[in-house]
């Protein structure tokens, strides 16, 4: 035990502070791994949702085209602004793809979105 000068309280010093740091590092890596798995799971769920939306008969043609363009742009090696240009090269991907998806989803009727989301829960 030692006396902490700032708060005037007794604190117990861990027997092995290095081991404690390793435990915190391991816990941090585990949380990062779990967070990464959740992101991958959510991403795959969203991809499945967009597939159902694309195949739904009441989805407007404009939305289907916009989603198709977003998918093609994501897969395509050709960019509007080449990726080797610092910052701006990757920024176009971060702006164009979400914008295309957002516009496409806004044009889809709410009933179709709800139906496709509920289909996901039932499967």
Chimera marker file (.cmm) of the C-alpha trace (Angstrom):
<marker_set name="trace">
<marker id="1" x="0.000" y="0.000" z="0.000" r="1" g="1" b="0" radius="0.5"/>
<marker id="2" x="1.106" y="3.521" z="-0.660" r="1" g="1" b="0" radius="0.5"/>
<marker id="3" x="-0.210" y="6.971" z="0.130" r="1" g="1" b="0" radius="0.5"/>
<marker id="4" x="-1.375" y="8.923" z="-2.874" r="1" g="1" b="0" radius="0.5"/>
<marker id="5" x="-0.277" y="12.568" z="-2.381" r="1" g="1" b="0" radius="0.5"/>
<marker id="6" x="-2.901" y="14.140" z="-4.624" r="1" g="1" b="0" radius="0.5"/>
<marker id="7" x="-5.993" y="12.650" z="-3.039" r="1" g="1" b="0" radius="0.5"/>
<marker id="8" x="-4.537" y="11.675" z="0.374" r="1" g="1" b="0" radius="0.5"/>
<marker id="9" x="-5.966" y="8.188" z="0.092" r="1" g="1" b="0" radius="0.5"/>
<marker id="10" x="-4.404" y="4.793" z="0.364" r="1" g="1" b="0" radius="0.5"/>
<marker id="11" x="-4.146" y="2.882" z="-2.867" r="1" g="1" b="0" radius="0.5"/>
<marker id="12" x="-3.054" y="-0.682" z="-3.332" r="1" g="1" b="0" radius="0.5"/>
<marker id="13" x="-0.290" y="-1.038" z="-5.892" r="1" g="1" b="0" radius="0.5"/>
<marker id="14" x="-0.738" y="-4.091" z="-8.097" r="1" g="1" b="0" radius="0.5"/>
<marker id="15" x="1.838" y="-6.802" z="-7.515" r="1" g="1" b="0" radius="0.5"/>
<marker id="16" x="2.698" y="-6.954" z="-11.194" r="1" g="1" b="0" radius="0.5"/>
<marker id="17" x="1.910" y="-3.693" z="-12.964" r="1" g="1" b="0" radius="0.5"/>
<marker id="18" x="3.305" y="-5.081" z="-16.234" r="1" g="1" b="0" radius="0.5"/>
<marker id="19" x="0.836" y="-7.966" z="-16.102" r="1" g="1" b="0" radius="0.5"/>
<marker id="20" x="-1.957" y="-5.510" z="-15.449" r="1" g="1" b="0" radius="0.5"/>
<marker id="21" x="-0.969" y="-3.513" z="-18.532" r="1" g="1" b="0" radius="0.5"/>
<marker id="22" x="-0.920" y="-6.701" z="-20.594" r="1" g="1" b="0" radius="0.5"/>
<marker id="23" x="-4.424" y="-7.557" z="-19.367" r="1" g="1" b="0" radius="0.5"/>
<marker id="24" x="-5.657" y="-4.103" z="-20.387" r="1" g="1" b="0" radius="0.5"/>
<marker id="25" x="-3.983" y="-4.447" z="-23.789" r="1" g="1" b="0" radius="0.5"/>
<marker id="26" x="-5.520" y="-7.888" z="-24.285" r="1" g="1" b="0" radius="0.5"/>
<marker id="27" x="-8.941" y="-6.592" z="-23.223" r="1" g="1" b="0" radius="0.5"/>
<marker id="28" x="-8.580" y="-3.698" z="-25.667" r="1" g="1" b="0" radius="0.5"/>
<marker id="29" x="-7.704" y="-6.067" z="-28.504" r="1" g="1" b="0" radius="0.5"/>
<marker id="30" x="-10.653" y="-8.303" z="-27.647" r="1" g="1" b="0" radius="0.5"/>
<marker id="31" x="-13.012" y="-5.323" z="-27.710" r="1" g="1" b="0" radius="0.5"/>
<marker id="32" x="-11.568" y="-4.223" z="-31.040" r="1" g="1" b="0" radius="0.5"/>
<marker id="33" x="-11.994" y="-7.737" z="-32.434" r="1" g="1" b="0" radius="0.5"/>
<marker id="34" x="-15.594" y="-7.893" z="-31.196" r="1" g="1" b="0" radius="0.5"/>
<marker id="35" x="-16.307" y="-4.436" z="-32.621" r="1" g="1" b="0" radius="0.5"/>
<marker id="36" x="-14.816" y="-5.478" z="-35.973" r="1" g="1" b="0" radius="0.5"/>
<marker id="37" x="-16.979" y="-8.596" z="-36.045" r="1" g="1" b="0" radius="0.5"/>
<marker id="38" x="-20.075" y="-6.514" z="-35.330" r="1" g="1" b="0" radius="0.5"/>
<marker id="39" x="-19.181" y="-4.130" z="-38.164" r="1" g="1" b="0" radius="0.5"/>
<marker id="40" x="-18.710" y="-7.004" z="-40.606" r="1" g="1" b="0" radius="0.5"/>
<marker id="41" x="-22.010" y="-8.550" z="-39.485" r="1" g="1" b="0" radius="0.5"/>
<marker id="42" x="-23.878" y="-5.239" z="-39.886" r="1" g="1" b="0" radius="0.5"/>
<marker id="43" x="-22.276" y="-4.635" z="-43.287" r="1" g="1" b="0" radius="0.5"/>
<marker id="44" x="-23.323" y="-8.077" z="-44.542" r="1" g="1" b="0" radius="0.5"/>
<marker id="45" x="-26.858" y="-7.489" z="-43.205" r="1" g="1" b="0" radius="0.5"/>
<marker id="46" x="-27.036" y="-4.191" z="-45.090" r="1" g="1" b="0" radius="0.5"/>
<marker id="47" x="-25.799" y="-5.852" z="-48.296" r="1" g="1" b="0" radius="0.5"/>
<marker id="48" x="-28.519" y="-8.510" z="-47.921" r="1" g="1" b="0" radius="0.5"/>
<marker id="49" x="-31.101" y="-5.756" z="-47.326" r="1" g="1" b="0" radius="0.5"/>
<marker id="50" x="-30.066" y="-3.939" z="-50.509" r="1" g="1" b="0" radius="0.5"/>
<marker id="51" x="-30.269" y="-7.208" z="-52.447" r="1" g="1" b="0" radius="0.5"/>
<marker id="52" x="-33.851" y="-7.699" z="-51.240" r="1" g="1" b="0" radius="0.5"/>
<marker id="53" x="-34.672" y="-4.087" z="-52.132" r="1" g="1" b="0" radius="0.5"/>
<marker id="54" x="-33.238" y="-4.527" z="-55.625" r="1" g="1" b="0" radius="0.5"/>
<marker id="55" x="-35.319" y="-7.663" z="-56.187" r="1" g="1" b="0" radius="0.5"/>
<marker id="56" x="-38.535" y="-6.228" z="-54.754" r="1" g="1" b="0" radius="0.5"/>
<marker id="57" x="-41.145" y="-5.595" z="-57.474" r="1" g="1" b="0" radius="0.5"/>
<marker id="58" x="-42.316" y="-2.249" z="-56.026" r="1" g="1" b="0" radius="0.5"/>
<marker id="59" x="-38.853" y="-0.697" z="-55.857" r="1" g="1" b="0" radius="0.5"/>
<marker id="60" x="-38.738" y="2.253" z="-58.276" r="1" g="1" b="0" radius="0.5"/>
<marker id="61" x="-36.525" y="1.835" z="-61.310" r="1" g="1" b="0" radius="0.5"/>
<marker id="62" x="-34.535" y="4.978" z="-60.417" r="1" g="1" b="0" radius="0.5"/>
<marker id="63" x="-33.591" y="3.472" z="-57.053" r="1" g="1" b="0" radius="0.5"/>
<marker id="64" x="-32.544" y="0.229" z="-58.697" r="1" g="1" b="0" radius="0.5"/>
<marker id="65" x="-30.336" y="2.140" z="-61.126" r="1" g="1" b="0" radius="0.5"/>
<marker id="66" x="-28.774" y="4.263" z="-58.358" r="1" g="1" b="0" radius="0.5"/>
<marker id="67" x="-28.053" y="1.201" z="-56.197" r="1" g="1" b="0" radius="0.5"/>
<marker id="68" x="-26.608" y="-0.576" z="-59.226" r="1" g="1" b="0" radius="0.5"/>
<marker id="69" x="-24.378" y="2.401" z="-59.992" r="1" g="1" b="0" radius="0.5"/>
<marker id="70" x="-23.237" y="2.515" z="-56.346" r="1" g="1" b="0" radius="0.5"/>
<marker id="71" x="-22.354" y="-1.185" z="-56.399" r="1" g="1" b="0" radius="0.5"/>
<marker id="72" x="-20.575" y="-0.867" z="-59.762" r="1" g="1" b="0" radius="0.5"/>
<marker id="73" x="-18.635" y="2.190" z="-58.560" r="1" g="1" b="0" radius="0.5"/>
<marker id="74" x="-17.584" y="0.386" z="-55.365" r="1" g="1" b="0" radius="0.5"/>
<marker id="75" x="-16.367" y="-2.665" z="-57.282" r="1" g="1" b="0" radius="0.5"/>
<marker id="76" x="-14.875" y="-0.823" z="-60.251" r="1" g="1" b="0" radius="0.5"/>
<marker id="77" x="-11.155" y="-0.021" z="-60.242" r="1" g="1" b="0" radius="0.5"/>
<marker id="78" x="-11.932" y="3.224" z="-62.088" r="1" g="1" b="0" radius="0.5"/>
<marker id="79" x="-12.548" y="6.295" z="-59.875" r="1" g="1" b="0" radius="0.5"/>
<marker id="80" x="-13.648" y="9.800" z="-60.702" r="1" g="1" b="0" radius="0.5"/>
<marker id="81" x="-10.608" y="11.030" z="-58.775" r="1" g="1" b="0" radius="0.5"/>
<marker id="82" x="-7.644" y="8.603" z="-58.675" r="1" g="1" b="0" radius="0.5"/>
<marker id="83" x="-6.829" y="7.200" z="-55.218" r="1" g="1" b="0" radius="0.5"/>
<marker id="84" x="-3.132" y="8.084" z="-55.470" r="1" g="1" b="0" radius="0.5"/>
<marker id="85" x="-4.027" y="11.771" z="-55.018" r="1" g="1" b="0" radius="0.5"/>
<marker id="86" x="-3.689" y="12.320" z="-51.245" r="1" g="1" b="0" radius="0.5"/>
<marker id="87" x="-6.900" y="12.742" z="-49.244" r="1" g="1" b="0" radius="0.5"/>
<marker id="88" x="-9.126" y="13.778" z="-52.153" r="1" g="1" b="0" radius="0.5"/>
<marker id="89" x="-8.622" y="10.444" z="-53.926" r="1" g="1" b="0" radius="0.5"/>
<marker id="90" x="-10.226" y="8.490" z="-51.093" r="1" g="1" b="0" radius="0.5"/>
<marker id="91" x="-12.669" y="11.238" z="-50.181" r="1" g="1" b="0" radius="0.5"/>
<marker id="92" x="-14.609" y="10.769" z="-53.403" r="1" g="1" b="0" radius="0.5"/>
<marker id="93" x="-15.331" y="7.151" z="-52.400" r="1" g="1" b="0" radius="0.5"/>
<marker id="94" x="-16.438" y="8.277" z="-48.955" r="1" g="1" b="0" radius="0.5"/>
<marker id="95" x="-18.820" y="10.867" z="-50.410" r="1" g="1" b="0" radius="0.5"/>
<marker id="96" x="-20.150" y="9.382" z="-53.659" r="1" g="1" b="0" radius="0.5"/>
<marker id="97" x="-21.107" y="5.902" z="-52.423" r="1" g="1" b="0" radius="0.5"/>
<marker id="98" x="-23.100" y="6.975" z="-49.349" r="1" g="1" b="0" radius="0.5"/>
<marker id="99" x="-24.722" y="9.762" z="-51.358" r="1" g="1" b="0" radius="0.5"/>
<marker id="100" x="-25.900" y="7.381" z="-54.091" r="1" g="1" b="0" radius="0.5"/>
<marker id="101" x="-27.237" y="4.906" z="-51.529" r="1" g="1" b="0" radius="0.5"/>
<marker id="102" x="-28.937" y="7.646" z="-49.504" r="1" g="1" b="0" radius="0.5"/>
<marker id="103" x="-30.705" y="9.067" z="-52.585" r="1" g="1" b="0" radius="0.5"/>
<marker id="104" x="-31.772" y="5.589" z="-53.717" r="1" g="1" b="0" radius="0.5"/>
<marker id="105" x="-33.208" y="4.700" z="-50.294" r="1" g="1" b="0" radius="0.5"/>
<marker id="106" x="-35.034" y="8.053" z="-50.032" r="1" g="1" b="0" radius="0.5"/>
<marker id="107" x="-36.819" y="7.289" z="-53.317" r="1" g="1" b="0" radius="0.5"/>
<marker id="108" x="-38.001" y="3.848" z="-52.150" r="1" g="1" b="0" radius="0.5"/>
<marker id="109" x="-41.461" y="3.762" z="-50.546" r="1" g="1" b="0" radius="0.5"/>
<marker id="110" x="-41.428" y="3.241" z="-46.763" r="1" g="1" b="0" radius="0.5"/>
<marker id="111" x="-43.621" y="0.155" z="-47.057" r="1" g="1" b="0" radius="0.5"/>
<marker id="112" x="-41.025" y="-1.558" z="-49.274" r="1" g="1" b="0" radius="0.5"/>
<marker id="113" x="-38.214" y="-0.708" z="-46.844" r="1" g="1" b="0" radius="0.5"/>
<marker id="114" x="-40.218" y="-1.999" z="-43.873" r="1" g="1" b="0" radius="0.5"/>
<marker id="115" x="-41.132" y="-5.167" z="-45.750" r="1" g="1" b="0" radius="0.5"/>
<marker id="116" x="-37.504" y="-5.832" z="-46.724" r="1" g="1" b="0" radius="0.5"/>
<marker id="117" x="-36.259" y="-5.163" z="-43.174" r="1" g="1" b="0" radius="0.5"/>
<marker id="118" x="-38.925" y="-7.498" z="-41.740" r="1" g="1" b="0" radius="0.5"/>
<marker id="119" x="-37.967" y="-10.185" z="-44.237" r="1" g="1" b="0" radius="0.5"/>
<marker id="120" x="-34.435" y="-9.986" z="-42.828" r="1" g="1" b="0" radius="0.5"/>
<marker id="121" x="-35.747" y="-10.604" z="-39.297" r="1" g="1" b="0" radius="0.5"/>
<marker id="122" x="-37.809" y="-13.605" z="-40.397" r="1" g="1" b="0" radius="0.5"/>
<marker id="123" x="-34.966" y="-15.322" z="-42.288" r="1" g="1" b="0" radius="0.5"/>
<link id1="1" id2="2" r="1" g="1" b="0" radius="0.2"/>
<link id1="2" id2="3" r="1" g="1" b="0" radius="0.2"/>
<link id1="3" id2="4" r="1" g="1" b="0" radius="0.2"/>
<link id1="4" id2="5" r="1" g="1" b="0" radius="0.2"/>
<link id1="5" id2="6" r="1" g="1" b="0" radius="0.2"/>
<link id1="6" id2="7" r="1" g="1" b="0" radius="0.2"/>
<link id1="7" id2="8" r="1" g="1" b="0" radius="0.2"/>
<link id1="8" id2="9" r="1" g="1" b="0" radius="0.2"/>
<link id1="9" id2="10" r="1" g="1" b="0" radius="0.2"/>
<link id1="10" id2="11" r="1" g="1" b="0" radius="0.2"/>
<link id1="11" id2="12" r="1" g="1" b="0" radius="0.2"/>
<link id1="12" id2="13" r="1" g="1" b="0" radius="0.2"/>
<link id1="13" id2="14" r="1" g="1" b="0" radius="0.2"/>
<link id1="14" id2="15" r="1" g="1" b="0" radius="0.2"/>
<link id1="15" id2="16" r="1" g="1" b="0" radius="0.2"/>
<link id1="16" id2="17" r="1" g="1" b="0" radius="0.2"/>
<link id1="17" id2="18" r="1" g="1" b="0" radius="0.2"/>
<link id1="18" id2="19" r="1" g="1" b="0" radius="0.2"/>
<link id1="19" id2="20" r="1" g="1" b="0" radius="0.2"/>
<link id1="20" id2="21" r="1" g="1" b="0" radius="0.2"/>
<link id1="21" id2="22" r="1" g="1" b="0" radius="0.2"/>
<link id1="22" id2="23" r="1" g="1" b="0" radius="0.2"/>
<link id1="23" id2="24" r="1" g="1" b="0" radius="0.2"/>
<link id1="24" id2="25" r="1" g="1" b="0" radius="0.2"/>
<link id1="25" id2="26" r="1" g="1" b="0" radius="0.2"/>
<link id1="26" id2="27" r="1" g="1" b="0" radius="0.2"/>
<link id1="27" id2="28" r="1" g="1" b="0" radius="0.2"/>
<link id1="28" id2="29" r="1" g="1" b="0" radius="0.2"/>
<link id1="29" id2="30" r="1" g="1" b="0" radius="0.2"/>
<link id1="30" id2="31" r="1" g="1" b="0" radius="0.2"/>
<link id1="31" id2="32" r="1" g="1" b="0" radius="0.2"/>
<link id1="32" id2="33" r="1" g="1" b="0" radius="0.2"/>
<link id1="33" id2="34" r="1" g="1" b="0" radius="0.2"/>
<link id1="34" id2="35" r="1" g="1" b="0" radius="0.2"/>
<link id1="35" id2="36" r="1" g="1" b="0" radius="0.2"/>
<link id1="36" id2="37" r="1" g="1" b="0" radius="0.2"/>
<link id1="37" id2="38" r="1" g="1" b="0" radius="0.2"/>
<link id1="38" id2="39" r="1" g="1" b="0" radius="0.2"/>
<link id1="39" id2="40" r="1" g="1" b="0" radius="0.2"/>
<link id1="40" id2="41" r="1" g="1" b="0" radius="0.2"/>
<link id1="41" id2="42" r="1" g="1" b="0" radius="0.2"/>
<link id1="42" id2="43" r="1" g="1" b="0" radius="0.2"/>
<link id1="43" id2="44" r="1" g="1" b="0" radius="0.2"/>
<link id1="44" id2="45" r="1" g="1" b="0" radius="0.2"/>
<link id1="45" id2="46" r="1" g="1" b="0" radius="0.2"/>
<link id1="46" id2="47" r="1" g="1" b="0" radius="0.2"/>
<link id1="47" id2="48" r="1" g="1" b="0" radius="0.2"/>
<link id1="48" id2="49" r="1" g="1" b="0" radius="0.2"/>
<link id1="49" id2="50" r="1" g="1" b="0" radius="0.2"/>
<link id1="50" id2="51" r="1" g="1" b="0" radius="0.2"/>
<link id1="51" id2="52" r="1" g="1" b="0" radius="0.2"/>
<link id1="52" id2="53" r="1" g="1" b="0" radius="0.2"/>
<link id1="53" id2="54" r="1" g="1" b="0" radius="0.2"/>
<link id1="54" id2="55" r="1" g="1" b="0" radius="0.2"/>
<link id1="55" id2="56" r="1" g="1" b="0" radius="0.2"/>
<link id1="56" id2="57" r="1" g="1" b="0" radius="0.2"/>
<link id1="57" id2="58" r="1" g="1" b="0" radius="0.2"/>
<link id1="58" id2="59" r="1" g="1" b="0" radius="0.2"/>
<link id1="59" id2="60" r="1" g="1" b="0" radius="0.2"/>
<link id1="60" id2="61" r="1" g="1" b="0" radius="0.2"/>
<link id1="61" id2="62" r="1" g="1" b="0" radius="0.2"/>
<link id1="62" id2="63" r="1" g="1" b="0" radius="0.2"/>
<link id1="63" id2="64" r="1" g="1" b="0" radius="0.2"/>
<link id1="64" id2="65" r="1" g="1" b="0" radius="0.2"/>
<link id1="65" id2="66" r="1" g="1" b="0" radius="0.2"/>
<link id1="66" id2="67" r="1" g="1" b="0" radius="0.2"/>
<link id1="67" id2="68" r="1" g="1" b="0" radius="0.2"/>
<link id1="68" id2="69" r="1" g="1" b="0" radius="0.2"/>
<link id1="69" id2="70" r="1" g="1" b="0" radius="0.2"/>
<link id1="70" id2="71" r="1" g="1" b="0" radius="0.2"/>
<link id1="71" id2="72" r="1" g="1" b="0" radius="0.2"/>
<link id1="72" id2="73" r="1" g="1" b="0" radius="0.2"/>
<link id1="73" id2="74" r="1" g="1" b="0" radius="0.2"/>
<link id1="74" id2="75" r="1" g="1" b="0" radius="0.2"/>
<link id1="75" id2="76" r="1" g="1" b="0" radius="0.2"/>
<link id1="76" id2="77" r="1" g="1" b="0" radius="0.2"/>
<link id1="77" id2="78" r="1" g="1" b="0" radius="0.2"/>
<link id1="78" id2="79" r="1" g="1" b="0" radius="0.2"/>
<link id1="79" id2="80" r="1" g="1" b="0" radius="0.2"/>
<link id1="80" id2="81" r="1" g="1" b="0" radius="0.2"/>
<link id1="81" id2="82" r="1" g="1" b="0" radius="0.2"/>
<link id1="82" id2="83" r="1" g="1" b="0" radius="0.2"/>
<link id1="83" id2="84" r="1" g="1" b="0" radius="0.2"/>
<link id1="84" id2="85" r="1" g="1" b="0" radius="0.2"/>
<link id1="85" id2="86" r="1" g="1" b="0" radius="0.2"/>
<link id1="86" id2="87" r="1" g="1" b="0" radius="0.2"/>
<link id1="87" id2="88" r="1" g="1" b="0" radius="0.2"/>
<link id1="88" id2="89" r="1" g="1" b="0" radius="0.2"/>
<link id1="89" id2="90" r="1" g="1" b="0" radius="0.2"/>
<link id1="90" id2="91" r="1" g="1" b="0" radius="0.2"/>
<link id1="91" id2="92" r="1" g="1" b="0" radius="0.2"/>
<link id1="92" id2="93" r="1" g="1" b="0" radius="0.2"/>
<link id1="93" id2="94" r="1" g="1" b="0" radius="0.2"/>
<link id1="94" id2="95" r="1" g="1" b="0" radius="0.2"/>
<link id1="95" id2="96" r="1" g="1" b="0" radius="0.2"/>
<link id1="96" id2="97" r="1" g="1" b="0" radius="0.2"/>
<link id1="97" id2="98" r="1" g="1" b="0" radius="0.2"/>
<link id1="98" id2="99" r="1" g="1" b="0" radius="0.2"/>
<link id1="99" id2="100" r="1" g="1" b="0" radius="0.2"/>
<link id1="100" id2="101" r="1" g="1" b="0" radius="0.2"/>
<link id1="101" id2="102" r="1" g="1" b="0" radius="0.2"/>
<link id1="102" id2="103" r="1" g="1" b="0" radius="0.2"/>
<link id1="103" id2="104" r="1" g="1" b="0" radius="0.2"/>
<link id1="104" id2="105" r="1" g="1" b="0" radius="0.2"/>
<link id1="105" id2="106" r="1" g="1" b="0" radius="0.2"/>
<link id1="106" id2="107" r="1" g="1" b="0" radius="0.2"/>
<link id1="107" id2="108" r="1" g="1" b="0" radius="0.2"/>
<link id1="108" id2="109" r="1" g="1" b="0" radius="0.2"/>
<link id1="109" id2="110" r="1" g="1" b="0" radius="0.2"/>
<link id1="110" id2="111" r="1" g="1" b="0" radius="0.2"/>
<link id1="111" id2="112" r="1" g="1" b="0" radius="0.2"/>
<link id1="112" id2="113" r="1" g="1" b="0" radius="0.2"/>
<link id1="113" id2="114" r="1" g="1" b="0" radius="0.2"/>
<link id1="114" id2="115" r="1" g="1" b="0" radius="0.2"/>
<link id1="115" id2="116" r="1" g="1" b="0" radius="0.2"/>
<link id1="116" id2="117" r="1" g="1" b="0" radius="0.2"/>
<link id1="117" id2="118" r="1" g="1" b="0" radius="0.2"/>
<link id1="118" id2="119" r="1" g="1" b="0" radius="0.2"/>
<link id1="119" id2="120" r="1" g="1" b="0" radius="0.2"/>
<link id1="120" id2="121" r="1" g="1" b="0" radius="0.2"/>
<link id1="121" id2="122" r="1" g="1" b="0" radius="0.2"/>
<link id1="122" id2="123" r="1" g="1" b="0" radius="0.2"/>
</marker_set>
